[in-house]
Amino acid sequence: MCVNTGLLNKKVDSYKIGVGRMNDNMPKMVDAYHHFTAACFEGGALSEKQKHLIALGISLFANNEVCTYYHVQEAVAKGASEAEIMEAVAVAAAVGSGHSMAQGVTRVQTALDSLGVAAPQ
C-alpha cells in the first residue's frame, strides 16, 4: 500500500497552523496547553514510547485523524516497531468493541426493560 506521507504531514501541519492562529489570540492558554502536554509525555513510570502508543489508541477510539498520524510519527521516533504500533491498534479495537458491547448490555437493556420488552423465555 502506497501512503502519501506528504498528505499526512500536511494534516499535522494544518493543526500546527491552527494552534499558531489560536496562539495569536490566546498565547497564555496555548503556552499552558503546550507545557501540560509536554509534561504528560515526558518519560516517567511509562516511557515516552509507551505514552505515544497509549495516545495512539485513544486517538483511534476518538476518531481523531490528526492525533492518530501525530502519535504514530512520535511512537516511531521514540523507537516503536510496526508490531508494537499494530498491537496498540488491536487494543484500541478491543476497547472500542468492548465499549459498544458494554453499552448494549447495560443502557440498551435498561431501555428495553423500561419499555416492558421482555427477554425471550
C-alpha positions as CSV (number, residue, x, y, z in Angstrom):
1,M,0.0,0.0,0.0
2,C,1.4,3.4,-1.0
3,V,0.8,6.1,1.5
4,N,1.2,9.8,0.7
5,T,3.4,10.9,3.6
6,G,3.1,14.5,2.2
7,L,-0.7,14.3,2.9
8,L,-0.1,13.0,6.4
9,N,2.4,15.8,7.2
10,K,0.0,18.4,5.6
11,K,-2.7,17.3,8.0
12,V,-0.4,17.6,11.1
13,D,1.0,20.9,9.8
14,S,-2.6,22.3,9.4
15,Y,-3.1,21.5,13.1
16,K,0.1,23.4,13.9
17,I,-1.0,26.3,11.8
18,G,-4.4,26.4,13.6
19,V,-2.6,26.3,17.0
20,G,-0.4,29.2,15.8
21,R,-3.5,31.2,15.0
22,M,-5.0,30.4,18.4
23,N,-1.7,31.5,19.9
24,D,-2.1,34.9,18.3
25,N,-5.4,35.4,20.3
26,M,-4.8,33.3,23.4
27,P,-1.0,33.0,24.0
28,K,-1.3,32.1,27.7
29,M,-3.7,29.3,27.1
30,V,-1.7,27.8,24.2
31,D,1.5,28.1,26.3
32,A,-0.2,26.4,29.2
33,Y,-1.5,23.6,27.0
34,H,2.0,23.0,25.5
35,H,3.5,22.9,28.9
36,F,0.8,20.5,30.2
37,T,1.1,18.1,27.2
38,A,4.9,18.2,27.3
39,A,4.8,17.2,31.0
40,C,2.3,14.4,30.2
41,F,4.5,12.9,27.5
42,E,7.8,13.1,29.5
43,G,9.3,9.7,30.4
44,G,8.5,8.5,33.9
45,A,7.0,5.3,35.1
46,L,6.0,4.9,31.5
47,S,8.4,5.6,28.7
48,E,7.7,8.2,26.1
49,K,7.2,5.5,23.5
50,Q,4.6,3.8,25.7
51,K,2.8,7.1,26.2
52,H,2.6,7.7,22.5
53,L,1.2,4.2,22.0
54,I,-1.4,4.9,24.6
55,A,-2.2,8.2,22.9
56,L,-2.5,6.4,19.5
57,G,-5.1,4.0,20.9
58,I,-7.1,6.9,22.4
59,S,-6.8,8.8,19.1
60,L,-8.2,5.9,17.2
61,F,-11.0,5.4,19.6
62,A,-11.8,9.2,19.4
63,N,-11.6,9.0,15.6
64,N,-9.0,11.9,15.7
65,E,-7.2,11.7,12.4
66,V,-4.5,14.3,13.1
67,C,-3.6,12.9,16.5
68,T,-3.5,9.4,15.0
69,Y,-0.9,10.5,12.5
70,Y,1.0,12.5,15.0
71,H,1.2,9.8,17.6
72,V,2.3,7.2,15.0
73,Q,5.1,9.5,14.0
74,E,6.1,10.2,17.6
75,A,5.9,6.5,18.6
76,V,8.2,5.6,15.7
77,A,10.5,8.4,16.6
78,K,10.7,7.1,20.2
79,G,11.6,3.6,18.9
80,A,8.2,1.8,18.5
81,S,8.2,-1.0,16.0
82,E,5.4,-1.7,13.5
83,A,4.4,-4.7,15.6
84,E,4.1,-2.5,18.7
85,I,2.0,0.0,16.8
86,M,-0.3,-2.6,15.4
87,E,-0.7,-4.1,18.9
88,A,-1.8,-0.7,20.1
89,V,-4.3,-0.6,17.2
90,A,-5.6,-4.0,18.2
91,V,-6.1,-2.9,21.8
92,A,-7.9,0.2,20.7
93,A,-10.2,-2.1,18.5
94,A,-10.8,-4.3,21.5
95,V,-11.7,-1.3,23.7
96,G,-13.9,0.2,21.0
97,S,-15.9,-3.0,20.5
98,G,-16.0,-3.6,24.3
99,H,-17.5,-0.1,24.7
100,S,-20.3,-1.0,22.2
101,M,-20.9,-4.3,24.0
102,A,-20.9,-2.7,27.4
103,Q,-23.5,-0.1,26.3
104,G,-25.5,-2.7,24.5
105,V,-25.9,-4.9,27.5
106,T,-26.5,-2.1,30.0
107,R,-28.1,1.0,28.6
108,V,-30.0,-0.8,25.8
109,Q,-31.2,-3.4,28.2
110,T,-32.3,-0.7,30.6
111,A,-34.2,1.0,27.8
112,L,-35.9,-2.3,26.8
113,D,-36.8,-3.0,30.4
114,S,-38.3,0.5,30.7
115,L,-40.4,-0.2,27.6
116,G,-41.6,-3.6,29.1
117,V,-39.8,-5.6,26.4
118,A,-39.1,-8.9,28.0
119,A,-36.3,-11.3,27.1
120,P,-37.5,-14.5,25.4
121,Q,-38.0,-17.4,27.8
